[in-house]
Amino acid sequence: MSAAARPRRDTGSGGVLVLGTCAGLVPVVLLVSALGGAVLARHRAETAADLAALAAADVVVGRAVGDPCERARRVLTAHGADDAGCAVAGDGSVLVAATVRAPGLAGRLGPARARARAGQASGAPPGTASP
């Protein structure tokens, strides 16, 4: 049989194709995972800041006792967030800032940050419920 008449064999080409596909997919999967971790951290920071601001506002309007910022810190800690600031404004509102460290590779980008404000409706005197 001549060299031209022999059947061509592609032995091993499937393995090379699988390795090439995996080499291309691994970075994509890592990137999607990192982005998912960053989004998750951002949502956790937003939720923690919202709940902490509401808890602190309860103290400011008289529904709860204690220090508004201490109450906000406790809520942030309970939700896995770090306190990045708390301020009680003269209009009866509270501004709370929270940070959450993202898991995995997304953590190298820095913490997710969120702020929330809660309190009296404008025009309502402190200690009264707004309609």
Buried (B, 14 or more C-beta within 10 A) or exposed (E): EEEEEEEEEEEEEEEEEEEEEEEEEEEEEEEEBBBBBBEBBBEBBBBBBBBBBBBBBBBBBEEEEEEBBEBBBBBBEEBBBBBBEBEBEEEBBBBBBBBBBBBBBBBEEEBBBBBBBBBBEEEBEEEEEEE
